[in-house]
Amino acid sequence: MINFLKYKWVYFTVSAIVILSGLVSIGRWGYRMSIDFTGGTNLEYLFNKTVDNKKLSAIIRYSGLQVIDEKLQNGNHLILKTKAIDEKQETNLKSNLIGNLKVAITVLKSETVGPTLGSETMTKTIIASLLAIAGILIYMSFAFKGFDYAVSAILAMIHDFLVVMGTYSLISHFFGAELDTMFVTAVLTAMSFSVHDTIIIFDKIREYFREEGYGNMEFYANRALTETLVRSLNNSMTIIFMLLALSLMGGETIRFFVIALLVGTITGTYSSPFIATPILVFLEKKRLRKTK
């Protein structure tokens, strides 16, 4: 049996460094927000020939659009993000591009989200996260007949949430990732994965109590980690390899979503044995001392 809990302060220190780095990034740079939350229009046009970037930019501004972000890929693929526009303004933009650049346009994407809908999406996201936390707290309290188990799992889940949010802020600043509804999906998935892994360890500890009676909590925790860690790692590695392949070979539209899932999977695998379990041992020891 390996004494994993002997190094609990090392685990907490590593987590503190990662979380603090992320919080500093959030405070300093924040995120690039997608139109899902801010409102606006996303346009993607494919031209039938290569166009001049400077001339293209001049035509877009002449059309009276408030440009948020503009990219020209491969000389003929325009990715444009603007303040919300209507159908008439988009038709005017296409006419100007066709007339001045002498090109044919294939519309790959044209979506508009109003500011009100963006605010509503943000509100629903926060409510969904809080409901998920409350549901897990209630379920684990009943399933394990102990509030300490639920609190430990929730704290580990919050740890994972902060790691993913902070890491994504760094990715957003340095690589241009946008915070959108796909990222929200990735965060909620990572939170559920974290709890799933934690339940396996906690269930093993509960099994020892049921079969052998109350004993040394730290001994049972180390024993549970020794018996479940390899299985958890094998399970996680299959997911990690799949996500790595998707992040390298997948398209631009899902790349940052996959990376967020990858970060969530890694931190979820880490937090269950090295954050949730030490917290549970601490809380249970504290409770037993009070009982005595």
PASEBA-1860 file (N, C-alpha, C; in nm, 3 decimals):
! residues 292
1> MINFLKYK> 0.084/-0.120/0.000/0.000/0.000/0.000/0.088/0.126/0.000 ~ 0.053/0.224/-0.082/0.129/0.348/-0.093/0.067/0.455/-0.004 ~ 0.150/0.529/0.068/0.101/0.636/0.155/0.090/0.766/0.074 ~ -0.017/0.776/-0.003/-0.037/0.894/-0.089/-0.057/1.021/-0.006 ~ -0.126/1.010/0.106/-0.163/1.128/0.184/-0.044/1.192/0.254 ~ 0.068/1.122/0.255/0.189/1.177/0.315/0.232/1.306/0.243 ~ 0.197/1.315/0.116/0.240/1.430/0.035/0.125/1.525/0.003 ~ 0.025/1.530/0.090/-0.093/1.611/0.060/-0.062/1.759/0.043
9> WVYFTVSA> 0.036/1.809/0.118/0.070/1.951/0.106/0.137/1.982/-0.027 ~ 0.203/1.883/-0.085/0.260/1.901/-0.219/0.146/1.915/-0.320 ~ 0.044/1.830/-0.306/-0.071/1.837/-0.398/-0.141/1.972/-0.386 ~ -0.161/2.016/-0.261/-0.230/2.144/-0.240/-0.148/2.261/-0.294 ~ -0.016/2.253/-0.281/0.071/2.360/-0.330/0.066/2.369/-0.482 ~ 0.072/2.254/-0.549/0.064/2.251/-0.696/-0.069/2.311/-0.742 ~ -0.177/2.270/-0.678/-0.309/2.322/-0.714/-0.318/2.472/-0.690 ~ -0.263/2.518/-0.578/-0.267/2.661/-0.545/-0.193/2.744/-0.651
17> IVILSGLV> -0.078/2.693/-0.697/0.000/2.765/-0.798/-0.078/2.774/-0.929 ~ -0.138/2.662/-0.970/-0.214/2.660/-1.096/-0.336/2.752/-1.087 ~ -0.410/2.743/-0.976/-0.531/2.824/-0.961/-0.498/2.973/-0.952 ~ -0.393/3.007/-0.875/-0.354/3.149/-0.862/-0.309/3.206/-0.996 ~ -0.237/3.127/-1.074/-0.194/3.173/-1.207/-0.316/3.202/-1.294 ~ -0.415/3.113/-1.286/-0.538/3.132/-1.363/-0.617/3.254/-1.318 ~ -0.625/3.274/-1.185/-0.699/3.389/-1.133/-0.632/3.521/-1.172 ~ -0.498/3.522/-1.171/-0.425/3.641/-1.214/-0.455/3.670/-1.362
25> SIGRWGYR> -0.458/3.564/-1.444/-0.490/3.580/-1.585/-0.632/3.633/-1.605 ~ -0.727/3.579/-1.527/-0.866/3.626/-1.538/-0.875/3.773/-1.499 ~ -0.806/3.809/-1.388/-0.809/3.948/-1.342/-0.742/4.045/-1.439 ~ -0.634/3.999/-1.503/-0.557/4.089/-1.590/-0.609/4.092/-1.733 ~ -0.639/3.975/-1.789/-0.677/3.968/-1.931/-0.821/3.926/-1.954 ~ -0.880/3.856/-1.858/-1.018/3.811/-1.877/-1.029/3.709/-1.989 ~ -1.136/3.722/-2.072/-1.161/3.628/-2.182/-1.199/3.704/-2.308 ~ -1.179/3.638/-2.420/-1.239/3.684/-2.545/-1.380/3.626/-2.548
33> MSIDFTGG> -1.480/3.710/-2.535/-1.617/3.662/-2.527/-1.675/3.644/-2.667 ~ -1.742/3.531/-2.690/-1.807/3.507/-2.819/-1.940/3.581/-2.823 ~ -2.001/3.581/-2.940/-2.130/3.650/-2.953/-2.240/3.579/-2.875 ~ -2.214/3.455/-2.831/-2.313/3.385/-2.749/-2.345/3.464/-2.623 ~ -2.246/3.540/-2.574/-2.261/3.614/-2.450/-2.268/3.765/-2.470 ~ -2.205/3.816/-2.574/-2.201/3.962/-2.593/-2.302/4.010/-2.696 ~ -2.349/3.920/-2.780/-2.432/3.960/-2.892/-2.344/4.006/-3.008 ~ -2.393/3.992/-3.131/-2.315/4.032/-3.248/-2.346/3.941/-3.366
41> TNLEYLFN> -2.265/3.955/-3.471/-2.284/3.877/-3.593/-2.153/3.808/-3.631 ~ -2.163/3.680/-3.662/-2.050/3.603/-3.713/-2.074/3.573/-3.860 ~ -1.977/3.609/-3.944/-1.988/3.582/-4.088/-1.865/3.506/-4.135 ~ -1.888/3.409/-4.219/-1.776/3.340/-4.285/-1.808/3.330/-4.433 ~ -1.723/3.393/-4.515/-1.742/3.392/-4.660/-1.623/3.325/-4.727 ~ -1.650/3.246/-4.828/-1.545/3.186/-4.909/-1.551/3.247/-5.050 ~ -1.440/3.310/-5.090/-1.433/3.372/-5.222/-1.379/3.272/-5.324 ~ -1.414/3.291/-5.449/-1.369/3.198/-5.553/-1.227/3.227/-5.602
49> KTVDNKKL> -1.165/3.332/-5.545/-1.025/3.361/-5.579/-0.961/3.438/-5.464 ~ -0.830/3.447/-5.468/-0.756/3.519/-5.365/-0.783/3.669/-5.377 ~ -0.799/3.737/-5.260/-0.826/3.881/-5.260/-0.721/3.954/-5.178 ~ -0.711/4.084/-5.202/-0.615/4.166/-5.130/-0.671/4.202/-4.992 ~ -0.594/4.176/-4.888/-0.641/4.194/-4.750/-0.674/4.341/-4.719 ~ -0.587/4.434/-4.763/-0.609/4.576/-4.733/-0.734/4.629/-4.805 ~ -0.750/4.587/-4.928/-0.867/4.630/-5.004/-0.994/4.573/-4.942 ~ -0.986/4.449/-4.897/-1.100/4.384/-4.831/-1.141/4.460/-4.706
57> SAIIRYSG> -1.044/4.495/-4.623/-1.072/4.568/-4.498/-1.135/4.703/-4.526 ~ -1.087/4.770/-4.630/-1.142/4.901/-4.666/-1.288/4.891/-4.708 ~ -1.321/4.786/-4.784/-1.460/4.767/-4.829/-1.551/4.737/-4.710 ~ -1.505/4.656/-4.616/-1.585/4.621/-4.498/-1.617/4.745/-4.416 ~ -1.516/4.831/-4.398/-1.537/4.954/-4.320/-1.624/5.053/-4.397 ~ -1.612/5.056/-4.528/-1.696/5.142/-4.612/-1.843/5.102/-4.601 ~ -1.866/4.974/-4.574/-2.004/4.923/-4.562/-2.068/4.964/-4.430 ~ -1.992/5.030/-4.343/-2.047/5.085/-4.219/-2.062/4.986/-4.105
65> LQVIDEKL> -1.988/4.875/-4.108/-1.996/4.775/-4.002/-1.900/4.807/-3.889 ~ -1.942/4.777/-3.767/-1.855/4.792/-3.649/-1.783/4.659/-3.627 ~ -1.660/4.652/-3.677/-1.586/4.526/-3.677/-1.524/4.499/-3.540 ~ -1.546/4.378/-3.491/-1.484/4.333/-3.365/-1.359/4.252/-3.395 ~ -1.369/4.165/-3.494/-1.254/4.082/-3.532/-1.266/4.046/-3.680 ~ -1.152/4.049/-3.747/-1.150/4.021/-3.891/-1.027/3.938/-3.926 ~ -1.050/3.827/-3.996/-0.939/3.741/-4.038/-0.961/3.699/-4.182 ~ -0.850/3.694/-4.257/-0.854/3.642/-4.393/-0.760/3.522/-4.400
73> QNGNHLIL> -0.816/3.403/-4.414/-0.735/3.281/-4.417/-0.719/3.231/-4.560 ~ -0.597/3.190/-4.591/-0.564/3.132/-4.723/-0.596/3.227/-4.839 ~ -0.611/3.356/-4.807/-0.633/3.455/-4.912/-0.775/3.461/-4.966 ~ -0.860/3.364/-4.928/-0.996/3.364/-4.984/-1.105/3.324/-4.884 ~ -1.069/3.311/-4.756/-1.166/3.270/-4.653/-1.177/3.382/-4.549 ~ -1.286/3.456/-4.553/-1.308/3.568/-4.462/-1.385/3.522/-4.338 ~ -1.329/3.550/-4.220/-1.398/3.526/-4.093/-1.416/3.661/-4.027 ~ -1.540/3.701/-4.013/-1.571/3.837/-3.967/-1.666/3.835/-3.849
81> KTKAIDEK> -1.630/3.909/-3.745/-1.717/3.925/-3.628/-1.746/4.073/-3.611 ~ -1.874/4.110/-3.606/-1.912/4.251/-3.596/-2.020/4.269/-3.490 ~ -2.050/4.395/-3.461/-2.169/4.423/-3.382/-2.291/4.374/-3.460 ~ -2.400/4.347/-3.390/-2.517/4.287/-3.454/-2.564/4.369/-3.575 ~ -2.584/4.301/-3.689/-2.633/4.366/-3.811/-2.760/4.293/-3.858 ~ -2.837/4.360/-3.943/-2.958/4.297/-3.996/-2.933/4.243/-4.137 ~ -3.035/4.184/-4.195/-3.023/4.122/-4.326/-2.989/4.224/-4.435 ~ -3.044/4.345/-4.422/-3.018/4.449/-4.522/-2.871/4.490/-4.522
89> QETNLKSN> -2.812/4.503/-4.402/-2.672/4.540/-4.392/-2.581/4.431/-4.448 ~ -2.618/4.305/-4.423/-2.537/4.196/-4.476/-2.546/4.190/-4.628 ~ -2.664/4.213/-4.681/-2.681/4.214/-4.826/-2.598/4.326/-4.889 ~ -2.595/4.440/-4.822/-2.515/4.554/-4.869/-2.366/4.520/-4.868 ~ -2.322/4.452/-4.762/-2.181/4.411/-4.752/-2.145/4.317/-4.867 ~ -2.228/4.217/-4.892/-2.199/4.121/-4.999/-2.196/4.189/-5.136 ~ -2.288/4.284/-5.157/-2.291/4.357/-5.284/-2.162/4.436/-5.304 ~ -2.115/4.501/-5.197/-1.991/4.579/-5.206/-1.871/4.490/-5.233
97> LIGNLKVA> -1.868/4.374/-5.170/-1.755/4.283/-5.190/-1.755/4.228/-5.333 ~ -1.872/4.186/-5.379/-1.882/4.131/-5.515/-1.849/4.237/-5.619 ~ -1.901/4.360/-5.600/-1.880/4.467/-5.699/-1.737/4.517/-5.704 ~ -1.673/4.528/-5.588/-1.537/4.587/-5.584/-1.426/4.484/-5.602 ~ -1.450/4.362/-5.554/-1.345/4.260/-5.563/-1.363/4.168/-5.684 ~ -1.478/4.178/-5.750/-1.509/4.094/-5.867/-1.498/3.945/-5.832 ~ -1.566/3.907/-5.724/-1.559/3.769/-5.678/-1.700/3.710/-5.666 ~ -1.707/3.578/-5.657/-1.830/3.508/-5.620/-1.814/3.466/-5.474
105> ITVLKSET> -1.923/3.473/-5.399/-1.917/3.447/-5.255/-2.001/3.325/-5.220 ~ -1.939/3.233/-5.143/-2.013/3.122/-5.083/-2.025/3.149/-4.934 ~ -2.147/3.159/-4.883/-2.169/3.188/-4.741/-2.152/3.060/-4.661 ~ -2.050/3.055/-4.576/-2.026/2.938/-4.490/-2.098/2.951/-4.356 ~ -2.109/3.074/-4.308/-2.177/3.097/-4.180/-2.233/3.238/-4.177 ~ -2.353/3.250/-4.123/-2.413/3.381/-4.102/-2.508/3.370/-3.983 ~ -2.463/3.417/-3.867/-2.545/3.406/-3.746/-2.540/3.536/-3.667 ~ -2.654/3.574/-3.615/-2.664/3.698/-3.536/-2.731/3.667/-3.403
113> VGPTLGSE> -2.669/3.717/-3.296/-2.725/3.701/-3.161/-2.738/3.840/-3.101 ~ -2.858/3.874/-3.056/-2.879/4.004/-2.994/-2.820/4.012/-2.855 ~ -2.787/4.132/-2.805/-2.730/4.148/-2.671/-2.819/4.091/-2.561 ~ -2.951/4.100/-2.578/-3.043/4.048/-2.476/-3.030/3.897/-2.464 ~ -3.025/3.828/-2.579/-3.011/3.684/-2.580/-2.877/3.642/-2.520 ~ -2.773/3.722/-2.546/-2.641/3.693/-2.490/-2.644/3.700/-2.338 ~ -2.709/3.803/-2.283/-2.721/3.817/-2.138/-2.801/3.702/-2.079 ~ -2.906/3.660/-2.150/-2.989/3.549/-2.104/-2.910/3.418/-2.100
121> TMTKTIIA> -2.822/3.398/-2.199/-2.738/3.278/-2.204/-2.645/3.273/-2.083 ~ -2.586/3.387/-2.049/-2.498/3.394/-1.933/-2.572/3.360/-1.805 ~ -2.693/3.414/-1.788/-2.774/3.387/-1.670/-2.809/3.239/-1.659 ~ -2.850/3.180/-1.770/-2.886/3.038/-1.771/-2.766/2.950/-1.741 ~ -2.649/2.992/-1.787/-2.525/2.916/-1.761/-2.496/2.912/-1.612 ~ -2.506/3.025/-1.546/-2.479/3.033/-1.402/-2.580/2.949/-1.325 ~ -2.709/2.959/-1.363/-2.813/2.882/-1.295/-2.790/2.732/-1.313 ~ -2.752/2.691/-1.435/-2.726/2.549/-1.461/-2.612/2.496/-1.376
129> SLLAIAGI> -2.507/2.576/-1.360/-2.392/2.536/-1.278/-2.432/2.521/-1.131 ~ -2.509/2.617/-1.080/-2.552/2.612/-0.940/-2.645/2.493/-0.914 ~ -2.734/2.465/-1.009/-2.824/2.350/-0.995/-2.746/2.219/-0.995 ~ -2.642/2.212/-1.078/-2.558/2.092/-1.083/-2.488/2.069/-0.949 ~ -2.434/2.176/-0.892/-2.365/2.166/-0.763/-2.462/2.124/-0.653 ~ -2.581/2.187/-0.652/-2.681/2.154/-0.550/-2.726/2.009/-0.563 ~ -2.747/1.962/-0.686/-2.789/1.825/-0.709/-2.686/1.724/-0.661 ~ -2.559/1.752/-0.690/-2.451/1.662/-0.647/-2.440/1.661/-0.495
137> LIYMSFAF> -2.454/1.777/-0.434/-2.445/1.788/-0.288/-2.555/1.705/-0.221 ~ -2.678/1.716/-0.271/-2.791/1.641/-0.213/-2.773/1.491/-0.237 ~ -2.737/1.455/-0.361/-2.722/1.313/-0.395/-2.615/1.245/-0.308 ~ -2.500/1.309/-0.297/-2.390/1.246/-0.222/-2.417/1.242/-0.073 ~ -2.488/1.342/-0.022/-2.524/1.342/0.120/-2.612/1.222/0.153 ~ -2.707/1.190/0.064/-2.796/1.075/0.086/-2.724/0.943/0.056 ~ -2.649/0.940/-0.054/-2.585/0.816/-0.097/-2.482/0.766/0.004 ~ -2.405/0.861/0.060/-2.298/0.822/0.153/-2.335/0.844/0.300
145> KGFDYAVS> -2.456/0.895/0.321/-2.506/0.918/0.456/-2.404/0.998/0.539 ~ -2.344/1.095/0.472/-2.247/1.180/0.542/-2.224/1.307/0.464 ~ -2.236/1.419/0.531/-2.221/1.549/0.466/-2.076/1.574/0.427 ~ -1.981/1.514/0.499/-1.838/1.535/0.471/-1.802/1.485/0.332 ~ -1.860/1.375/0.290/-1.833/1.320/0.157/-1.878/1.418/0.049 ~ -1.997/1.472/0.069/-2.052/1.566/-0.029/-1.968/1.693/-0.037 ~ -1.931/1.748/0.080/-1.852/1.871/0.084/-1.716/1.849/0.017 ~ -1.653/1.735/0.044/-1.522/1.705/-0.016/-1.532/1.698/-0.168
153> AILAMIHD> -1.637/1.632/-0.218/-1.656/1.620/-0.363/-1.683/1.756/-0.426 ~ -1.763/1.839/-0.359/-1.795/1.972/-0.412/-1.670/2.061/-0.414 ~ -1.589/2.055/-0.309/-1.466/2.136/-0.305/-1.370/2.093/-0.415 ~ -1.361/1.963/-0.441/-1.275/1.914/-0.550/-1.331/1.961/-0.685 ~ -1.463/1.961/-0.697/-1.526/2.007/-0.821/-1.502/2.156/-0.843 ~ -1.508/2.234/-0.734/-1.478/2.378/-0.744/-1.333/2.398/-0.784 ~ -1.244/2.314/-0.728/-1.102/2.317/-0.766/-1.088/2.298/-0.918 ~ -1.158/2.198/-0.971/-1.150/2.170/-1.115/-1.208/2.285/-1.197
161> FLVVMGTY> -1.317/2.343/-1.148/-1.379/2.457/-1.215/-1.281/2.573/-1.226 ~ -1.212/2.603/-1.115/-1.117/2.714/-1.114/-0.997/2.687/-1.205 ~ -0.951/2.563/-1.206/-0.838/2.526/-1.293/-0.876/2.544/-1.439 ~ -0.993/2.493/-1.478/-1.036/2.503/-1.617/-1.059/2.649/-1.657 ~ -1.126/2.726/-1.571/-1.153/2.867/-1.601/-1.024/2.946/-1.614 ~ -0.931/2.925/-1.521/-0.804/2.998/-1.524/-0.720/2.960/-1.644 ~ -0.711/2.831/-1.672/-0.633/2.784/-1.786/-0.690/2.836/-1.917 ~ -0.823/2.838/-1.926/-0.887/2.886/-2.049/-0.864/3.035/-2.070
169> SLISHFFG> -0.854/3.109/-1.960/-0.822/3.252/-1.971/-0.684/3.271/-2.034 ~ -0.587/3.189/-1.991/-0.452/3.195/-2.050/-0.455/3.156/-2.198 ~ -0.531/3.052/-2.230/-0.544/3.008/-2.370/-0.613/3.117/-2.453 ~ -0.713/3.182/-2.392/-0.785/3.289/-2.461/-0.692/3.406/-2.493 ~ -0.606/3.441/-2.397/-0.517/3.555/-2.416/-0.407/3.524/-2.518 ~ -0.344/3.408/-2.506/-0.227/3.378/-2.588/-0.261/3.312/-2.723 ~ -0.377/3.243/-2.730/-0.409/3.171/-2.854/-0.542/3.213/-2.916 ~ -0.611/3.309/-2.854/-0.732/3.363/-2.915/-0.858/3.281/-2.898
177> AELDTMFV> -0.862/3.189/-2.801/-0.984/3.110/-2.778/-1.096/3.199/-2.726 ~ -1.217/3.172/-2.771/-1.333/3.250/-2.727/-1.414/3.172/-2.624 ~ -1.468/3.243/-2.527/-1.557/3.183/-2.428/-1.697/3.180/-2.488 ~ -1.745/3.058/-2.516/-1.876/3.043/-2.580/-1.954/2.931/-2.514 ~ -2.069/2.897/-2.569/-2.153/2.792/-2.509/-2.086/2.655/-2.517 ~ -2.001/2.634/-2.616/-1.925/2.508/-2.624/-1.833/2.493/-2.504 ~ -1.773/2.606/-2.462/-1.686/2.603/-2.344/-1.767/2.571/-2.219 ~ -1.885/2.629/-2.208/-1.973/2.600/-2.094/-2.003/2.450/-2.088
185> TAVLTAMS> -2.032/2.390/-2.203/-2.056/2.244/-2.211/-1.934/2.167/-2.161 ~ -1.815/2.212/-2.202/-1.691/2.146/-2.160/-1.671/2.156/-2.009 ~ -1.700/2.272/-1.951/-1.684/2.291/-1.807/-1.779/2.200/-1.728 ~ -1.907/2.197/-1.768/-2.004/2.113/-1.698/-1.970/1.964/-1.712 ~ -1.919/1.926/-1.829/-1.877/1.786/-1.850/-1.760/1.752/-1.760 ~ -1.662/1.844/-1.751/-1.544/1.822/-1.666/-1.584/1.811/-1.519 ~ -1.681/1.893/-1.476/-1.727/1.887/-1.337/-1.792/1.753/-1.306 ~ -1.871/1.703/-1.398/-1.936/1.573/-1.376/-1.834/1.460/-1.376
193> FSVHDTII> -1.732/1.470/-1.462/-1.627/1.368/-1.466/-1.551/1.364/-1.334 ~ -1.525/1.482/-1.278/-1.453/1.492/-1.151/-1.529/1.419/-1.041 ~ -1.659/1.443/-1.032/-1.740/1.381/-0.927/-1.749/1.229/-0.949 ~ -1.760/1.188/-1.073/-1.768/1.045/-1.106/-1.645/0.970/-1.052 ~ -1.527/1.026/-1.074/-1.403/0.963/-1.028/-1.395/0.964/-0.874 ~ -1.441/1.073/-0.814/-1.437/1.087/-0.668/-1.528/0.983/-0.601 ~ -1.645/0.959/-0.661/-1.740/0.863/-0.604/-1.679/0.723/-0.597 ~ -1.599/0.686/-0.697/-1.536/0.553/-0.698/-1.446/0.536/-0.575
201> IFDKIREY> -1.367/0.638/-0.545/-1.276/0.631/-0.430/-1.355/0.631/-0.299 ~ -1.452/0.721/-0.290/-1.531/0.731/-0.166/-1.610/0.603/-0.141 ~ -1.660/0.542/-0.247/-1.736/0.419/-0.232/-1.648/0.306/-0.178 ~ -1.522/0.306/-0.219/-1.428/0.206/-0.170/-1.402/0.226/-0.021 ~ -1.388/0.351/0.021/-1.367/0.382/0.164/-1.488/0.338/0.244 ~ -1.607/0.368/0.192/-1.730/0.328/0.261/-1.740/0.176/0.272 ~ -1.694/0.107/0.170/-1.696/-0.040/0.170/-1.610/-0.096/0.283 ~ -1.493/-0.035/0.307/-1.406/-0.080/0.416/-1.474/-0.060/0.551
209> FREEGYGN> -1.540/0.055/0.568/-1.611/0.081/0.694/-1.722/-0.021/0.716 ~ -1.792/-0.055/0.608/-1.903/-0.148/0.618/-1.856/-0.290/0.650 ~ -1.743/-0.330/0.593/-1.693/-0.466/0.611/-1.605/-0.484/0.734 ~ -1.529/-0.380/0.770/-1.430/-0.394/0.876/-1.457/-0.306/0.998 ~ -1.561/-0.224/0.989/-1.591/-0.136/1.101/-1.505/-0.010/1.097 ~ -1.535/0.083/1.184/-1.461/0.209/1.187/-1.318/0.185/1.231 ~ -1.226/0.243/1.156/-1.084/0.229/1.187/-1.011/0.357/1.154 ~ -0.885/0.343/1.122/-0.803/0.459/1.088/-0.845/0.511/0.950
217> MEFYANRA> -0.900/0.634/0.948/-0.952/0.692/0.824/-0.841/0.711/0.721 ~ -0.726/0.754/0.766/-0.615/0.777/0.673/-0.568/0.646/0.610 ~ -0.567/0.539/0.689/-0.528/0.406/0.639/-0.625/0.360/0.530 ~ -0.755/0.374/0.558/-0.856/0.334/0.461/-0.845/0.416/0.332 ~ -0.818/0.547/0.346/-0.808/0.634/0.228/-0.689/0.595/0.141 ~ -0.573/0.572/0.204/-0.455/0.530/0.128/-0.478/0.395/0.060 ~ -0.546/0.307/0.130/-0.577/0.175/0.074/-0.669/0.188/-0.046 ~ -0.769/0.274/-0.034/-0.863/0.295/-0.145/-0.792/0.355/-0.266
225> LTETLVRS> -0.703/0.451/-0.241/-0.629/0.513/-0.351/-0.538/0.412/-0.420 ~ -0.472/0.328/-0.342/-0.383/0.227/-0.398/-0.458/0.130/-0.487 ~ -0.580/0.094/-0.447/-0.657/-0.005/-0.521/-0.729/0.053/-0.644 ~ -0.759/0.182/-0.641/-0.839/0.240/-0.750/-0.761/0.328/-0.847 ~ -0.640/0.371/-0.807/-0.569/0.470/-0.888/-0.535/0.419/-1.028 ~ -0.488/0.295/-1.037/-0.451/0.241/-1.169/-0.573/0.234/-1.260 ~ -0.686/0.189/-1.205/-0.809/0.181/-1.284/-0.853/0.320/-1.329 ~ -0.845/0.418/-1.241/-0.884/0.555/-1.276/-0.793/0.612/-1.384
233> LNNSMTII> -0.663/0.587/-1.370/-0.567/0.636/-1.470/-0.591/0.571/-1.606 ~ -0.615/0.441/-1.606/-0.642/0.372/-1.733/-0.767/0.426/-1.800 ~ -0.869/0.450/-1.721/-0.994/0.506/-1.772/-0.972/0.645/-1.830 ~ -0.898/0.728/-1.755/-0.875/0.866/-1.798/-0.785/0.874/-1.920 ~ -0.684/0.786/-1.927/-0.590/0.792/-2.038/-0.658/0.762/-2.172 ~ -0.757/0.673/-2.171/-0.828/0.646/-2.296/-0.900/0.771/-2.346 ~ -0.956/0.848/-2.251/-1.024/0.973/-2.287/-0.922/1.077/-2.331 ~ -0.810/1.088/-2.258/-0.707/1.187/-2.289/-0.648/1.165/-2.428
241> FMLLALSL> -0.619/1.040/-2.464/-0.562/1.011/-2.596/-0.660/1.048/-2.707 ~ -0.788/1.020/-2.684/-0.889/1.055/-2.783/-0.898/1.207/-2.800 ~ -0.897/1.280/-2.688/-0.906/1.426/-2.694/-0.781/1.487/-2.756 ~ -0.665/1.429/-2.727/-0.540/1.477/-2.789/-0.547/1.463/-2.941 ~ -0.596/1.348/-2.986/-0.609/1.326/-3.131/-0.705/1.427/-3.193 ~ -0.817/1.454/-3.124/-0.915/1.551/-3.175/-0.859/1.692/-3.178 ~ -0.782/1.729/-3.074/-0.726/1.865/-3.068/-0.622/1.887/-3.177 ~ -0.550/1.780/-3.214/-0.447/1.792/-3.317/-0.505/1.780/-3.459
249> MGGETIRF> -0.602/1.691/-3.476/-0.653/1.660/-3.609/-0.792/1.719/-3.636 ~ -0.861/1.762/-3.530/-0.996/1.815/-3.548/-0.995/1.953/-3.612 ~ -1.111/2.001/-3.649/-1.122/2.131/-3.713/-1.111/2.246/-3.615 ~ -1.101/2.367/-3.671/-1.087/2.489/-3.591/-1.209/2.511/-3.501 ~ -1.327/2.473/-3.549/-1.450/2.505/-3.476/-1.459/2.431/-3.342 ~ -1.397/2.313/-3.331/-1.408/2.237/-3.206/-1.277/2.230/-3.128 ~ -1.169/2.288/-3.182/-1.037/2.270/-3.120/-1.033/2.317/-2.975 ~ -1.079/2.439/-2.949/-1.069/2.492/-2.814/-1.168/2.425/-2.719
257> FVIALLVG> -1.281/2.379/-2.773/-1.376/2.300/-2.695/-1.309/2.170/-2.648 ~ -1.237/2.105/-2.739/-1.168/1.980/-2.706/-1.057/2.006/-2.605 ~ -0.983/2.116/-2.622/-0.875/2.149/-2.528/-0.931/2.175/-2.388 ~ -1.045/2.245/-2.381/-1.109/2.267/-2.250/-1.148/2.135/-2.186 ~ -1.203/2.042/-2.266/-1.237/1.909/-2.215/-1.112/1.835/-2.169 ~ -1.003/1.850/-2.243/-0.877/1.784/-2.209/-0.824/1.834/-2.074 ~ -0.825/1.966/-2.056/-0.781/2.024/-1.928/-0.872/1.975/-1.815 ~ -1.003/1.972/-1.840/-1.098/1.926/-1.739/-1.079/1.780/-1.701
265> TITGTYSS> -1.049/1.697/-1.801/-1.026/1.555/-1.775/-0.901/1.534/-1.691 ~ -0.794/1.606/-1.724/-0.668/1.592/-1.650/-0.684/1.639/-1.506 ~ -0.744/1.756/-1.487/-0.758/1.807/-1.350/-0.860/1.725/-1.270 ~ -0.962/1.670/-1.339/-1.058/1.583/-1.271/-0.994/1.454/-1.223 ~ -0.907/1.398/-1.306/-0.833/1.277/-1.268/-0.741/1.304/-1.150 ~ -0.683/1.424/-1.148/-0.589/1.462/-1.041/-0.661/1.494/-0.910 ~ -0.773/1.566/-0.920/-0.837/1.618/-0.798/-0.905/1.509/-0.714 ~ -0.955/1.405/-0.779/-1.026/1.302/-0.703/-0.938/1.235/-0.598
273> PFIATPIL> -0.818/1.186/-0.635/-0.734/1.125/-0.532/-0.655/1.224/-0.447 ~ -0.615/1.337/-0.506/-0.518/1.424/-0.441/-0.576/1.552/-0.380 ~ -0.703/1.579/-0.406/-0.769/1.695/-0.344/-0.889/1.649/-0.263 ~ -0.982/1.577/-0.327/-1.105/1.535/-0.260/-1.075/1.441/-0.142 ~ -0.988/1.342/-0.164/-0.962/1.243/-0.059/-0.892/1.303/0.063 ~ -0.785/1.383/0.047/-0.725/1.447/0.166/-0.823/1.536/0.242 ~ -0.911/1.606/0.168/-1.012/1.690/0.235/-1.108/1.604/0.315 ~ -1.151/1.492/0.256/-1.242/1.402/0.327/-1.177/1.348/0.455
281> VFLEKKRL> -1.052/1.307/0.448/-0.981/1.256/0.566/-0.976/1.363/0.674 ~ -0.945/1.486/0.634/-0.938/1.596/0.730/-1.073/1.620/0.798 ~ -1.180/1.624/0.719/-1.314/1.650/0.773/-1.362/1.536/0.863 ~ -1.335/1.412/0.823/-1.378/1.297/0.902/-1.302/1.290/1.034 ~ -1.172/1.319/1.032/-1.094/1.321/1.155/-1.144/1.429/1.250 ~ -1.177/1.543/1.192/-1.228/1.655/1.272/-1.362/1.618/1.335 ~ -1.447/1.552/1.257/-1.579/1.510/1.308/-1.565/1.408/1.419 ~ -1.474/1.312/1.403/-1.454/1.208/1.504/-1.400/1.266/1.634
289> RKTK> -1.311/1.367/1.621/-1.259/1.432/1.740/-1.370/1.501/1.818 ~ -1.461/1.565/1.747/-1.575/1.633/1.811/-1.667/1.532/1.877 ~ -1.687/1.418/1.810/-1.775/1.313/1.864/-1.721/1.259/1.996 ~ -1.587/1.236/1.997/-1.525/1.183/2.120/-1.529/1.284/2.233
END
